[in-house]
Amino acid sequence: MRILIMGGDGYLGWPTAMHFSSKGHDVAILDSLVKRYWEAEFGAEPLIPVSSIQTRVRGWERATGRKIQLYIGDISTNHRFLYDVIERFQPEAVVHYAEQPSAPYSMFGREYCVETQRNNVVGTLNLMFALQRSAPDAHVVKLGTMGEYGTPNIDIEEGWLDITHNGRQDRVLFPKKPGSFYHLSKVHDSNNLEFACRIWGLRVTDLNQGVVYGIETPQTTMDKDFVTSFHYDAVFGTVLNRFIVQAVNGIPLTVYGKGGQTRGFLNILDTLQCVELAVENPADRGEFRVFNQFTEQFSINDLAAIVQRVGKGLGQDVVVDHIANPRVELEEHYYNAKHSKFSDMGLQPHLLTDDVVARMWETVRQNQARVHHSLVQPDIKWKQG
Ligand SMILES: NC(=O)c1ccc[n+]([C@@H]2O[C@H](COP(=O)([O-])OP(=O)(O)OC[C@H]3O[C@@H](n4cnc5c(N)ncnc54)[C@H](O)[C@@H]3O)[C@@H](O)[C@H]2O)c1
């Protein structure tokens, strides 16, 4: 298949591009490299140095004989560039990762909120118009997040909810109550994409992905140029990645508030597996399909306890610190999110075992000297902006 990976220079995009290329697909990467700029704004650096996208792609061709095409440009500010890529590459599948991915970034102030929503919402709108114009049959696999739902006091369904109201029945998108301007941008995307499926007959799979952890895939370990951009800082890092970096460095784990916040999680290997399953089993024309993409639920306290236990086994005392919650969120709540659609399609999950944490611990330890301790403390407060 011809597969376009939008955001292919990122944490998930680069491993996804290598994964599909290694399976013999014709892969192209599109990226504006804007994430490298956003990182620079906050002085955040990936734990392991990341090569330029050109070096990665050249090295991949040298190592495997497979070519990954590269398109550098911004999908939100340059729709003509995107039209041109879609027209020339004629993708059968588009995996759309190309968005600003951080909740704290979006809550830093007006410019950051506007930048997040402009970049994410307009980029996705431009993609819809580009496809309607010259590749209406292409299947979009769009990365959304479980955070779109928030923490409702009822079970979370996979995208759609069958309701009976005043004796009549209908099927509606599951009501969303997101917790940041970033998560809101994903809700807006979902609404726009559902509309494009309904009105123009586009085909879209919206993946409400949980929090991803992990550094390694079979391809990222092949060469130092193939590592992916693992973040541990309080702006771009995800929680388990950050906890392991804190533990290895003897920094108390920063649990926000009571730590009862429960979310869906998945290994980066399962991101690859789920995206592949979605690409191989496309939505129908006119169908807006939603999958909840995670394998296990944990509270923040659960994760801290796992890291503490693994640390103990490795001879390191891990201190857990409950700090004032910079976010506005429920710290104890009901959480039961359905996630059976990928299992029904054959997903073989990589669960969070102590061995998985120990392996990440070792990789982090090898790169310990690069950790900037000040970057793990959260500075961005939801209330103040
Ligand atoms: N990492 C997670 O835990 C997680 C969880 C749920 C959802 N997601 C979503 O998955 C996607 C990928 O996440 P990630 O962690 O790899 O993020 P990332 O920031 O590492 O990768 C995103 C890539 O998209 C590019 N990009 C952003 N805006 C662009 C634009 N306008 N034009 C072209 N390129 C652009 C960036 O330069 C970057 O390389 C994001 O949409 C994110 O919201 C991630």
The ligand as an SDF file (V2000), in Angstrom:
LIG
                    3D

 44 48  0  0  0  0  0  0  0  0999 V2000
    2.4790   10.1120   22.6470 N   0  0  0  0  0  0  0  0  0  0  0  0
    1.3250    9.8360   23.2660 C   0  0  0  0  0  0  0  0  0  0  0  0
    1.2760    9.3230   24.3900 O   0  0  0  0  0  0  0  0  0  0  0  0
    0.0150   10.1320   22.5550 C   0  0  0  0  0  0  0  0  0  0  0  0
   -1.1670    9.7390   23.1760 C   0  0  0  0  0  0  0  0  0  0  0  0
   -2.3910    9.9950   22.5390 C   0  0  0  0  0  0  0  0  0  0  0  0
   -2.3940   10.6570   21.3150 C   0  0  0  0  0  0  0  0  0  0  0  0
   -1.2210   11.0610   20.7500 N   0  0  0  0  0  0  0  0  0  0  0  0
   -1.2790   11.7540   19.4510 C   0  0  0  0  0  0  0  0  0  0  0  0
   -0.4920   11.0500   18.5200 O   0  0  0  0  0  0  0  0  0  0  0  0
    0.1380   11.9620   17.6170 C   0  0  0  0  0  0  0  0  0  0  0  0
    1.6400   11.7450   17.6280 C   0  0  0  0  0  0  0  0  0  0  0  0
    2.1260   11.9440   18.9560 O   0  0  0  0  0  0  0  0  0  0  0  0
    3.6800   12.0250   19.2480 P   0  0  0  0  0  0  0  0  0  0  0  0
    3.8570   11.7960   20.6830 O   0  0  0  0  0  0  0  0  0  0  0  0
    4.4160   11.2130   18.2530 O   0  0  0  0  0  0  0  0  0  0  0  0
    3.9360   13.5870   18.9380 O   0  0  0  0  0  0  0  0  0  0  0  0
    5.2280   14.2870   18.3040 P   0  0  0  0  0  0  0  0  0  0  0  0
    5.1340   15.7300   18.6290 O   0  0  0  0  0  0  0  0  0  0  0  0
    6.4660   13.5770   18.6890 O   0  0  0  0  0  0  0  0  0  0  0  0
    4.9870   14.0960   16.7220 O   0  0  0  0  0  0  0  0  0  0  0  0
    4.1330   14.9380   15.9760 C   0  0  0  0  0  0  0  0  0  0  0  0
    4.8660   15.3250   14.6970 C   0  0  0  0  0  0  0  0  0  0  0  0
    3.9860   16.1040   13.8770 O   0  0  0  0  0  0  0  0  0  0  0  0
    4.6930   17.1910   13.3360 C   0  0  0  0  0  0  0  0  0  0  0  0
    3.7100   18.2710   13.0890 N   0  0  0  0  0  0  0  0  0  0  0  0
    2.9690   18.9450   14.0080 C   0  0  0  0  0  0  0  0  0  0  0  0
    2.2180   19.8740   13.4010 N   0  0  0  0  0  0  0  0  0  0  0  0
    2.4770   19.7840   12.0790 C   0  0  0  0  0  0  0  0  0  0  0  0
    2.0040   20.4920   10.9440 C   0  0  0  0  0  0  0  0  0  0  0  0
    1.1290   21.4910   11.0560 N   0  0  0  0  0  0  0  0  0  0  0  0
    2.4610   20.1340    9.7090 N   0  0  0  0  0  0  0  0  0  0  0  0
    3.3570   19.1210    9.5710 C   0  0  0  0  0  0  0  0  0  0  0  0
    3.8660   18.4410   10.6290 N   0  0  0  0  0  0  0  0  0  0  0  0
    3.4290   18.7720   11.8590 C   0  0  0  0  0  0  0  0  0  0  0  0
    5.7350   17.5570   14.3700 C   0  0  0  0  0  0  0  0  0  0  0  0
    6.8440   18.2280   13.8030 O   0  0  0  0  0  0  0  0  0  0  0  0
    6.1110   16.1870   14.9420 C   0  0  0  0  0  0  0  0  0  0  0  0
    7.2230   15.6320   14.2790 O   0  0  0  0  0  0  0  0  0  0  0  0
   -0.2860   13.3600   18.0580 C   0  0  0  0  0  0  0  0  0  0  0  0
   -1.3850   13.7790   17.2880 O   0  0  0  0  0  0  0  0  0  0  0  0
   -0.6960   13.1580   19.4990 C   0  0  0  0  0  0  0  0  0  0  0  0
   -1.6360   14.1050   19.9080 O   0  0  0  0  0  0  0  0  0  0  0  0
   -0.0210   10.8170   21.3420 C   0  0  0  0  0  0  0  0  0  0  0  0
  1  2  1  0
  2  3  2  0
  2  4  1  0
  4  5  1  0
  4 44  2  0
  5  6  2  0
  6  7  1  0
  7  8  2  0
  8  9  1  0
  8 44  1  0
  9 10  1  0
  9 42  1  0
 10 11  1  0
 11 12  1  0
 11 40  1  0
 12 13  1  0
 13 14  1  0
 14 15  2  0
 14 16  1  0
 14 17  1  0
 17 18  1  0
 18 19  2  0
 18 20  1  0
 18 21  1  0
 21 22  1  0
 22 23  1  0
 23 24  1  0
 23 38  1  0
 24 25  1  0
 25 26  1  0
 25 36  1  0
 26 27  1  0
 26 35  1  0
 27 28  2  0
 28 29  1  0
 29 30  1  0
 29 35  2  0
 30 31  1  0
 30 32  2  0
 32 33  1  0
 33 34  2  0
 34 35  1  0
 36 37  1  0
 36 38  1  0
 38 39  1  0
 40 41  1  0
 40 42  1  0
 42 43  1  0
M  CHG  2   8   1  16  -1
M  END
$$$$
